Amino acid sequence: MSLRKHDRQYDVVVFGATGYTGLMTAEHIAARFPTDTKWAVAGRSADKLQKVVSECKALNPDRIQPEIQVCNLDDADLLALAKKTCVLITTVGPYAQYGEHAFKACAQAGTHYVDCTGESVWTLEMIKKYESTARETGAVLLPQSGIESAPSDLLTWSMAQLIQTELSAQTADAIVEVHELNAKPSGGTLATVLGLAESYSIKDIAASHKPYALSPVPNPHPTPAASLFSKLTGLYSVSNLGLLHTSITAGTNTSIVQRTWGLLKQEDSRQKQFYGPKFSYREFMKARNFLTGIAMHYALIVGGALLLFVPPFRALMRRLVFQPGQGPSKEDAAKEYIEFRGVANPDVADSKKQAFVKAWYSGSMYYLTATLLAQAAATLLEEDVGLKGGVYTPACLGQGYIDRLNENGFKVETKILNV
């Protein structure tokens, strides 16, 4: 598919290309984008960026190679950079500390924007500050488009569309679970987790995780209440999924899925995809067994409390983990694997049918994030997505985006099952 016409110097720029995820994003573009793509890599060090260019050239010498844009972390430099490109991908985090300059610049310049933050409290702040500007300029801003929170959002959308197509119904509830995970976090991810409590108050973080906090419209329909057993153990038994336990990413991913619900209800071009007024979403992880599930539930509670309330514990963790810009070796990353599963029920009384989704990826989880980011940019560059401007979610890019991910290793399958 050919690139859509625009008046910018570049089709896409990767800001933060010298970092762990940024380099993989540049490598994905070098290997998978059309050879005539006009693009650049950006960051603070020209020498480090030259090494990125050399690695991209080694991957695919028969294409237009990226130009180098030296850019500091400030409003002026990032606004100048944003004005040069149609799409800006930024992997510079933690976003709560370093992300606002790029987000603001793209909103002001009418530049499409993609990032991989998992900081929903920061996303909420950016929505409040810059969505009105993006609507005026036509910028399509896509935060939380990496492994957090794109898979949860895309899988929920896929199940809801299947229910609409096959069962002629809206969706009552959806559950997504991480069924299998073999991976190690990078230094950037760990820095984000460790720094979140230092950038925002507990009150602000809690507010961003309230139901539909990121949605442009409220949903008065309540999320299904947990049983006393589930509250005490963190365990849930779900038809066609089995035994599940609390997920560490449930809060931030749920916020994006719920924002999608609101956007589909509000946006003229997406109203036919609306999930329905009774929609609810929950997210879990697969429990190996009863005891392990309970142990994981309480480990997450205790670990989260230590990170939020005990600064010496955060300091200790910083000494023990990868530093920002570092991550697993290529050999270790190649052995990584993730699998998601989910179910969704139609809003039909006494229905005996439900949608089921399975998605999986073999290889580096950070290359998966790079793929998610780059293919979101490709969708914006090559397709008329029908979005007027504002802060959107990965699911708003629709089936074309999912098809691209399938072609690039992130496999998604849906079907209707009996309950």
N, C-alpha and C positions, 0 to 999 in steps of 0.2 A: 504494500500500500504506500502511495506517495505522501510526502509531507504537505500539509496545508500551507498556503501562502501567508506570509506575514512580512512586516517591515523591519524586523529586528536583525542585528548582526549575527546572532546565533539562534539555532533552534533550541538548544538546551545547554545549560551550564551546571556542572557539579561543583558546589561550594563545600569545601572540606575534603577534597579529593585525596589529600595526603594521609587522612585518617584510616582506621581499620575498615569501616563500612564504606567510606567515601571512595577508597581505592577500588573496592569490589564493584561499586556502582559504575565507576569509570571503565573498569574492565568489561562489565556487562554491555555497556554501550558500544565499546570498541568491537566486541565480538558479535553482537546481535542486532545493532541498529543498521539502517540503510547506509551504504558506504558513502553516500553524498551528504550525510548529516553534518551540518555546520555546528560545531560544539567547542566547548572550552572547559578546562579544569581551573578552579580558583581556590586561593588560599593565601596565607601570609608569606610563604617562603618560595621564591622562584626556583631555588635549587631543588627543593623537595618536589615541586610540581614538575620539574623537568624529568625527574625519575619516574613519575607517574606516566608522563607522555612516552617515555622509553618503553615502559612495560606495556602500554597500550599498543605501541607500534609493533612490539614483538608478537603480540597476540594476533594482530591483523594489519600487516603492512600495506595491504592493497585498499586502503580507505583514506578518507580525509582524517588526518590526525587532529587531536584537540589542540587548540591554542592555549596559551597560559595567560591567566588574568590574576595579577597580584592584588589582593583585596584585604583590607583590614576589617576588624570587627567593630565597625562604627556605622552610623546612619548614612553619612555622606558617601563612603566607598560602596556600601551595599546598594544604595539607591542608584548610583552610577552603573553598577554591575547589573542590577535588575532591568534597567532601561535598555541594556544591550541584548537581552535574551527573551525568547518567547516563554520558556519554562526554566525555572530555577529549582534544582534539587539541592537541598542542604542537609548535610549529615553532621553539622557542627553542634554538638551538645556538651553538657546538659543544656537543654533548650531553656530551662528556667533561668539559667545564667547567661547564655550566649545567643539564644534564638530570636529574640524580639527584633533585632536590627533587620534580619532578612525577611521576616514575616511582614513587618511594617513597610519595608522597601517595595516588596512585591505588591502589596495592597495599593500603595501609592502609584506605582508605575504601571499597573494593569498587567502585571506579569503573573503567569500561572506558577504555582508553588507547590512543592511536595516535600514532606519531611518524614522522619521515622521516630518522632518522639513517642513516649508512652506516658507523658506527664499531662494527664487530663486536666489538672488544676491550671497548668500553663495554657492549655488549649482554651479553656473557658475564659481566661484573662484576655487572650488574643481575640476571641470572638467579640467580647465586649468592647475592646479598643478599636478593632480594625474592620469588622465585617461591613459596616456602613460604607467605609471607604472603598472596599473591594467591590461592593455592589455598584458604586458610581463608576469605577474604572473598568469593570468587567473581569477582574482577576479571579481566577478559580483557585482557591487556597485549599490544599489537602493535607492537613496535619494528621499525625497518627496513621501513616500509610505504610509502615513497615510490618514486621512480624507481630508487633503490637500497633494497631488493633485490626489490620486489614483482614486476616483470615476469618476472625469471628464475624466481622461485618459482611464479608462476601458470602460466607456460608449461610448466614441467616437470610440474606437477600435471595440466594439461590433456592432455599427451601420455600420461602414465601411465594416466589414466582412459580415454582412447581405446583404448589397447592392451588394457586390461582388458575394455572393452565389445565391441570389434570383433574382437579376436584371442584373447580368453579366456585371457590370459597376464599374468604380472607383468612388470615392466620391468627389463631388465638394465643399461642405461646410457642416459644422456641428455646431449645437448650443446645449449647455447643460445649463439647468437652475435649480437652487435650488427652487423646487416647494413649499416645506413646511419645516420649521425648527422650532423646539421647543427644545432649548438647551442653556446652559450657558457655557462660556469659563472657562477653568482652569487657575490657576495662571501661569503655564508654558507658555500657549498660550499668555496670556496677557504680560508676561515678554518679550516674543519674539517680539511682536508688539512694545512695548515701547522701547526696546533696539536696534531695527534695525537701527534707525537713528543715534544712538550713535556709531555703529560699522562700518557703511558705509556712504559715502557721498551721497548726493542726486543724483549726476551725476552717481555714480556707480549703485544705485538702478534703476534709469531710464534706464540705458544701459541694465540691465538684463531683462527689460520688453519690449525692442524693439522686433519687429517681428522676430522670429526664432533666437533669441540671444543665446539660449541653443542648437539649432540644429547643428549637425555636418556638415550639408550642407545647403546652403541658399535656400530660395524659393522666386523667383522673382515675383510670382503671388500675386497681392495685396489682402488684406482683404477687403471685401465689405465696401464701405464708408458709414458712418452714414448720414442720412438726416439732414437737418438743424433743423427740429423739434426734432429729437432724440438728437442732440448735445445740444439743449437748455433745454430739459426736462429730458433727460436720459431714455426716454420711447421708447420701441420697440414693435411692434405688429407682432407676428410670427405665421404662419399657424400651427395649431394643438398644439400650446403652449399658445397662448393668449397674454395678456399684460405683458411685462417684464420691469425690470429696472436695473440699474447699479449694479454690484456685487462687493463686497469688495475683493473677492478672485480671480477675473477674471485674474488679471495680473500674479500671481504666478502659477495658474493652466494652463493658456494658454501656459506658457513657457514650461511646461512638455509635454502637448499635441503636441506642435510643435517640441519638441525634438524627440518624438516618430515618427512623420512624417519623420524626417531626418534619424533616426536609421533604420526604415523600408525600406527606400530607399537605405541605405548604406550597411546594414548587409546581407550577402549572405543567411543566414538561414531565413530571414524575408522578402525578396523582394517580394514574392508572396502575402504578406499582405499589400503592399504599398498602401496608400490612393489615390494617384494620383497627377499629377503635378499642378492641379488647386485647390488643397485643401485649405480651410480656416476654422478657428475655432473662435467662439465667445462664451462668457459665461455671463449669467445674473441671476437675481433673479425674482421670480414671484411677480408682483405688485398686491396688494389687490384691488387697484382702481387707477384712474388717479392722484388724489391729493396726495395720500400716496406714489405713485411711484416717483413723482417729489420731495417730501419732503425727501425721502430716498436718492435720487440721490445727492441732495445738502448737506444733512447731512454727507454723506460719503466724499464729497469734503472738507467740512469745517473741519470735524473731522480729516481727513488725514493730512490736512495742519497744524492743531494745533499740532498733534503728531510729525510731521517732523520738524517744524520750531519754536516751542515754548517749550523750556525745562521746564519752570514752570508748563505747562499743563501736561507734562509727569510725573513730580514729584507728582502732585495732584492725577493723576490717580493711581499711585502706592500705595497711601495711601487708596484708596477706593476699590481696587479689591483684589481677592484672591492672596496670595503669591505663588511663585514657590513651587511645591510639594503638593499644596492644590487644591481642586476643589469641585464641587457639592457633596452633600451627596449621598449615595447609593440610598436612597429613592427618592430624586429628580431626580437623573440620570436615574432611572428606568422608569420615565415618559417621557423621551426625545424621539424625533422622527425626522427623516429626510426623505425627498423624493426628488429624482432628476427626471427630465424628459429631453428628448432631441429629436431633429430631425436632419436628415442628408439627403441631396439631392444627387442623382446620377449625375455624369458628363455626362448627356444625354440631348440633345436638346429637349425642350418642354416636358420633362417627367412629368407625372401626378402622379408619385409615390414618396414616400419618406420613409426612415426608421424612426421608432419611438422607443424610449427606455424609460423604467420606472424602477427605482431602489429605494428601500426603506429599512429602518432599524428602528426597535423599541428597545429602550434601550439607555444606556449611549453612547454618541458620543465618549467618550474616550475608552470605551470598543470596539466600532467599529474600532477605530484606532488600538487598541491592536490586534483585529482580523485581520485587514489588514496586520499588520506587521508580526504576527505569521504565517499566512497562506502563505505569501510571502516566509518566511523562509522554511515552510513545502514543498512548491513547489520546491524550490532549493534543499532540502534534498532528496526528493522522486522522482523527475522527471528529465529526461535529457532535459533541456530546450534549449540546442543547442546554448548557448551564449558563445563566446570565451573569454570574459573578457573586462572590461571597465565600463563606467558609463551608466547605462540603466534606463528604466522607468518601472512603474508597468505593462503597456500594453505589454511589451516585454515578460512577463511570459505567456501570451496567455490564451486560453480557459480553460486550466487546473486550473489556478489560479482563474478564475471567477467561475468555478464549485465548487471549495472549499469554496469560499465566500458564494455562494448560500446555501451550506450545513450548513453554520455557521451563518445564519441570515441576510446576506446582499443579498437581492433578486434582481435579474436583469432579466427583460423581454424585448424582442425585437419583433417587427412585422413591416410589410409593410403597410402603410396607403396611401389613396388617398389624394392628395393635394387639 
